[in-house]
Amino acid sequence: MRRRRRIRQSGIPGQNLDSFLDILTNTVGVLMFVGLFISIVAVESGTIVRTPIVSETRKNAHFFEFRNNRLHYLDKEEAEREINQFFQSLPQCYEPYVPPAVDPEIVPYYLDLIEEYRRCLNVKTARVEQFSAETTAYEVRIKLNPTGLIYLPKPEFSGETPQELRSPDSQFKQILKQFDPRTDYLAFIVRPDSFEAFRAARKQAWNDGFDVGWEPLELNSIIVFGSGGRAIGVQ
C-alpha cells in the first residue's frame, strides 16, 4: 500500500480553504451536464397541453417542428454529434486536493493550484457559452442554467408546405428513408398555425408505417431539449 506523504505541521493554527473551493462549486456544476439532455424534450416559455392516448415506446424519436404551416426537421442527431465532438475538444480541468487544514506556510501553494483550476473552468465555461452547432434548419446553443439545448430556427430555411409534403419527392419523404419504422418513431411539435402541414406529414408517416407522437406548442415558445423535460409519446 502506498504511504501518503505527510505534510509538516507547524504550531500555528491551520487555515481552512473551504471558502476558496466553494467559489468554484457553481462553475463545476454547470459543466457536469454532458449527455444529460440528450433524450428528453423540454419546452420553455409556454404551457404544454398534454395530448390524449399517449403510450410509451422503446423506439428512437426523431423530432420535427411545424411552424408557419411548414415542416422543419430538427436533426437532433447531427446537433448532438457536433456537440459531442466539441466536448471532446475542451480542456481537462483537474480539481486539486486540499487538506481540511493547511499549514499557513504552504497556503500560497494550494491557492495557486486553486487559481489554476478556476482559470481552467472559466475558459471551459466561456467556450461552452460561445459554442453553437449547426443543422440545416437550426442553430443549436447550449444552455447552462438549467442545462439544455436551445433550437433556434434559421430564418433562411423556409421548410416544406403542405403541398410540398404531399409531393412524391418531398424532402420529408427523403428524410423518412433514413429511418426504420421497426426501431424509429416520429415526434411532432405543432404550433397553432400549422395543423394543415402537421396532418399532411402525419398521413405520409402513417402510410410509411411509422408511429407518430405529437405535442401542441404555443406560437412564440422556444424549443429546448433538457434533462428536466418530458418525452413525446406515441399516440
MARVO-588802 format. One record per residue (C-alpha): x, y, z; chain; residue number from 1. Coordinates in pm, 1 decimal, always signed. Last residue first. Example, Ala and Ser with C-alpha at 12.3 -4.5 7.8 and 13.67 -1.06 7.14 Angstrom:
<sites>
- +1367.0_-106.0_+714.0_A_2
- +1230.0_-450.0_+780.0_A_1
</sites>
This chain:
<sites>
- -5045.0_+843.3_-2995.5_A_235
- -4675.9_+770.3_-2932.1_A_234
- -4506.0_+959.3_-2651.9_A_233
- -4340.3_+1299.2_-2659.6_A_232
- -4092.0_+1278.4_-2373.4_A_231
- -4085.2_+1502.3_-2071.3_A_230
- -3843.8_+1775.8_-1976.5_A_229
- -3595.9_+1824.0_-1694.6_A_228
- -3294.2_+1665.6_-1863.5_A_227
- -3311.4_+1911.0_-2150.0_A_226
- -3405.0_+1971.1_-2511.9_A_225
- -3530.7_+2326.4_-2555.2_A_224
- -3782.1_+2451.2_-2811.5_A_223
- -3876.1_+2814.4_-2755.3_A_222
- -4236.5_+2930.3_-2722.4_A_221
- -4366.0_+3201.9_-2954.7_A_220
- -4658.1_+3015.1_-3114.6_A_219
- -4754.7_+2794.3_-2823.2_A_218
- -4670.6_+2426.5_-2859.9_A_217
- -4900.2_+2133.2_-2934.0_A_216
- -4745.5_+1789.1_-2875.0_A_215
- -4719.1_+1498.6_-3117.1_A_214
- -4646.2_+1127.0_-3138.6_A_213
- -4630.5_+918.7_-3456.0_A_212
- -4562.6_+550.6_-3522.0_A_211
- -4422.3_+493.7_-3868.3_A_210
- -4560.3_+254.4_-4132.0_A_209
- -4486.4_+456.4_-4446.0_A_208
- -4854.7_+545.1_-4487.2_A_207
- -4856.3_+656.9_-4123.8_A_206
- -4567.0_+893.3_-4190.0_A_205
- -4736.7_+1035.0_-4500.6_A_204
- -5059.5_+1093.9_-4307.9_A_203
- -4864.1_+1257.5_-4024.4_A_202
- -4689.2_+1489.2_-4269.2_A_201
- -5016.4_+1610.1_-4425.4_A_200
- -5182.8_+1642.9_-4084.6_A_199
- -4892.6_+1850.2_-3949.6_A_198
- -4888.5_+2077.4_-4254.2_A_197
- -5259.2_+2152.0_-4205.6_A_196
- -5211.2_+2187.0_-3829.5_A_195
- -4950.2_+2460.6_-3860.3_A_194
- -5078.1_+2790.2_-3718.0_A_193
- -5122.6_+2661.9_-3360.1_A_192
- -4762.0_+2532.2_-3349.4_A_191
- -4700.7_+2155.3_-3361.0_A_190
- -4401.8_+1963.7_-3223.2_A_189
- -4405.4_+1624.2_-3398.8_A_188
- -4225.1_+1316.9_-3265.1_A_187
- -4164.3_+1048.9_-3530.7_A_186
- -4085.9_+686.8_-3446.6_A_185
- -3783.4_+466.6_-3501.0_A_184
- -3697.6_+98.3_-3445.0_A_183
- -3946.5_-100.3_-3655.2_A_182
- -4042.6_+201.0_-3867.1_A_181
- -3678.0_+224.0_-3984.8_A_180
- -3534.2_+568.0_-4056.7_A_179
- -3315.2_+720.1_-4330.9_A_178
- -3596.0_+684.9_-4587.7_A_177
- -3802.9_+916.3_-4369.3_A_176
- -3566.2_+1202.1_-4455.3_A_175
- -3630.2_+1157.0_-4827.6_A_174
- -4006.6_+1157.6_-4765.1_A_173
- -3973.1_+1483.6_-4573.5_A_172
- -3765.0_+1637.5_-4851.0_A_171
- -4059.8_+1585.1_-5084.2_A_170
- -4014.1_+1373.8_-5397.1_A_169
- -4361.6_+1216.0_-5412.7_A_168
- -4521.4_+1556.5_-5334.0_A_167
- -4770.2_+1565.0_-5046.4_A_166
- -4520.9_+1744.2_-4822.1_A_165
- -4474.2_+2009.7_-5089.8_A_164
- -4846.3_+2091.6_-5082.0_A_163
- -4847.7_+2104.5_-4702.2_A_162
- -4553.2_+2347.9_-4714.9_A_161
- -4193.2_+2245.5_-4651.9_A_160
- -3939.3_+2444.1_-4450.2_A_159
- -3838.3_+2808.7_-4502.0_A_158
- -3469.4_+2797.1_-4408.9_A_157
- -3321.1_+3147.6_-4430.4_A_156
- -3464.5_+3245.5_-4092.6_A_155
- -3264.4_+2972.4_-3915.8_A_154
- -3474.4_+2843.8_-3628.3_A_153
- -3316.9_+2849.5_-3278.9_A_152
- -3303.8_+2512.5_-3100.3_A_151
- -3187.1_+2554.4_-2740.2_A_150
- -3003.0_+2259.0_-2587.4_A_149
- -3029.3_+2210.0_-2212.3_A_148
- -2891.6_+2279.5_-1868.5_A_147
- -3076.2_+2495.4_-1623.0_A_146
- -2874.2_+2709.6_-1607.6_A_145
- -2620.7_+2618.3_-1876.1_A_144
- -2799.2_+2649.5_-2210.7_A_143
- -2604.5_+2517.2_-2507.5_A_142
- -2692.9_+2660.7_-2847.6_A_141
- -2831.5_+2493.1_-3158.1_A_140
- -2870.9_+2691.9_-3480.0_A_139
- -3148.4_+2533.7_-3680.1_A_138
- -3275.0_+2436.5_-4027.1_A_137
- -2985.3_+2254.8_-4191.7_A_136
- -2809.1_+2182.6_-3864.4_A_135
- -2545.9_+2396.5_-3697.4_A_134
- -2395.7_+2365.5_-3350.6_A_133
- -2327.8_+2668.9_-3134.2_A_132
- -2045.1_+2740.9_-2891.6_A_131
- -1995.6_+3069.8_-2709.3_A_130
- -2134.9_+2955.9_-2373.7_A_129
- -1938.4_+2629.1_-2386.3_A_128
- -1615.4_+2811.8_-2470.1_A_127
- -1667.9_+3053.1_-2181.8_A_126
- -1733.1_+2765.6_-1940.8_A_125
- -1411.7_+2587.3_-2037.9_A_124
- -1201.9_+2900.2_-2006.3_A_123
- -1357.5_+2975.2_-1668.5_A_122
- -1300.5_+2617.7_-1554.6_A_121
- -931.1_+2633.1_-1647.2_A_120
- -890.8_+2966.4_-1470.1_A_119
- -1051.9_+2823.5_-1155.9_A_118
- -821.2_+2519.6_-1157.5_A_117
- -515.0_+2742.7_-1189.0_A_116
- -645.9_+2957.7_-904.6_A_115
- -699.7_+2651.0_-687.4_A_114
- -346.8_+2526.4_-753.3_A_113
- -202.1_+2871.0_-679.0_A_112
- -402.9_+2888.7_-356.6_A_111
- -263.5_+2549.7_-260.0_A_110
- +94.4_+2672.4_-292.5_A_109
- +13.2_+3002.3_-120.2_A_108
- -123.0_+2805.4_+180.9_A_107
- +211.7_+2628.7_+223.9_A_106
- +344.9_+2829.2_+520.1_A_105
- -2.5_+2859.9_+672.4_A_104
- -5.8_+2481.6_+732.4_A_103
- -329.2_+2353.9_+584.9_A_102
- -643.5_+2220.1_+747.4_A_101
- -907.3_+2016.9_+563.9_A_100
- -644.3_+1901.7_+312.9_A_99
- -672.5_+2042.5_-42.1_A_98
- -691.4_+1802.7_-335.2_A_97
- -670.0_+1991.7_-661.0_A_96
- -952.1_+1972.9_-917.5_A_95
- -813.9_+1879.2_-1256.9_A_94
- -958.1_+2068.0_-1551.5_A_93
- -937.2_+1884.6_-1883.7_A_92
- -951.1_+2118.5_-2181.5_A_91
- -1245.7_+2102.9_-2424.0_A_90
- -1200.1_+1926.1_-2758.7_A_89
- -1401.4_+1618.3_-2661.0_A_88
- -1687.3_+1849.8_-2567.4_A_87
- -1693.0_+1989.7_-2922.2_A_86
- -1706.4_+1646.0_-3081.3_A_85
- -2002.5_+1559.0_-2858.3_A_84
- -2172.1_+1884.9_-2956.5_A_83
- -2127.1_+1819.1_-3328.1_A_82
- -2275.0_+1468.7_-3295.7_A_81
- -2555.5_+1605.3_-3077.4_A_80
- -2657.2_+1855.0_-3345.1_A_79
- -2648.0_+1588.0_-3616.4_A_78
- -2864.2_+1351.4_-3407.8_A_77
- -3115.9_+1624.8_-3323.8_A_76
- -3198.6_+1678.6_-3689.4_A_75
- -3466.9_+1938.8_-3602.5_A_74
- -3658.3_+1882.2_-3926.1_A_73
- -3885.8_+2173.9_-4017.7_A_72
- -4238.2_+2134.5_-4158.2_A_71
- -4441.5_+2434.9_-4270.5_A_70
- -4769.9_+2589.1_-4157.0_A_69
- -4578.1_+2888.0_-4016.9_A_68
- -4422.3_+2638.8_-3772.7_A_67
- -4442.0_+2259.5_-3757.2_A_66
- -4138.1_+2116.9_-3578.2_A_65
- -3994.9_+1771.2_-3639.0_A_64
- -3822.5_+1536.3_-3396.1_A_63
- -3691.7_+1183.7_-3444.9_A_62
- -3761.5_+952.8_-3150.4_A_61
- -3590.2_+614.8_-3112.3_A_60
- -3824.9_+327.6_-3028.8_A_59
- -3872.5_+199.4_-2675.4_A_58
- -4227.5_+330.6_-2661.5_A_57
- -4460.7_+476.8_-2402.3_A_56
- -4826.0_+535.4_-2482.7_A_55
- -5020.9_+860.4_-2506.2_A_54
- -5395.7_+843.5_-2551.1_A_53
- -5461.3_+1213.9_-2508.5_A_52
- -5239.9_+1517.3_-2579.0_A_51
- -5096.3_+1711.6_-2286.7_A_50
- -5122.2_+2086.6_-2338.6_A_49
- -4783.4_+2246.9_-2290.4_A_48
- -4774.9_+2585.7_-2119.9_A_47
- -4529.3_+2839.1_-2251.7_A_46
- -4189.0_+2999.9_-2219.2_A_45
- -3975.5_+2684.9_-2224.8_A_44
- -4016.7_+2339.7_-2378.8_A_43
- -3843.6_+2018.7_-2279.8_A_42
- -3768.8_+1715.9_-2494.5_A_41
- -3591.6_+1416.3_-2345.3_A_40
- -3306.4_+1208.2_-2485.5_A_39
- -2981.6_+1401.3_-2492.9_A_38
- -3011.8_+1645.5_-2205.7_A_37
- -2795.2_+1466.5_-1952.6_A_36
- -2519.7_+1375.4_-2201.0_A_35
- -2277.6_+1636.6_-2077.2_A_34
- -2432.3_+1806.7_-1771.6_A_33
- -2127.1_+1831.4_-1549.3_A_32
- -2001.6_+2169.2_-1668.6_A_31
- -2268.0_+2374.4_-1492.6_A_30
- -2177.9_+2220.0_-1159.8_A_29
- -1809.0_+2296.1_-1181.7_A_28
- -1875.0_+2666.2_-1219.4_A_27
- -2121.3_+2667.3_-932.1_A_26
- -1877.1_+2493.3_-698.0_A_25
- -1573.8_+2706.5_-777.1_A_24
- -1627.7_+2970.2_-509.1_A_23
- -1682.0_+2691.0_-259.7_A_22
- -1321.2_+2585.4_-311.2_A_21
- -1193.8_+2918.5_-182.0_A_20
- -1428.8_+2903.4_+115.7_A_19
- -1309.7_+2554.8_+203.1_A_18
- -951.8_+2672.5_+239.1_A_17
- -926.5_+2624.4_+617.1_A_16
- -607.2_+2767.0_+768.2_A_15
- -404.4_+2570.6_+1020.8_A_14
- -323.1_+2700.8_+1367.8_A_13
- +47.3_+2784.5_+1409.2_A_12
- +246.5_+2509.4_+1578.6_A_11
- +377.2_+2392.6_+1247.7_A_10
- +258.6_+2093.5_+1051.9_A_9
- +484.7_+1907.8_+812.0_A_8
- +287.4_+1741.3_+538.5_A_7
- +296.3_+1363.6_+535.4_A_6
- +308.8_+1187.0_+203.5_A_5
- +60.5_+904.6_+195.3_A_4
- +217.9_+560.6_+201.9_A_3
- +134.2_+341.7_-93.9_A_2
- +0.0_+0.0_+0.0_A_1
</sites>
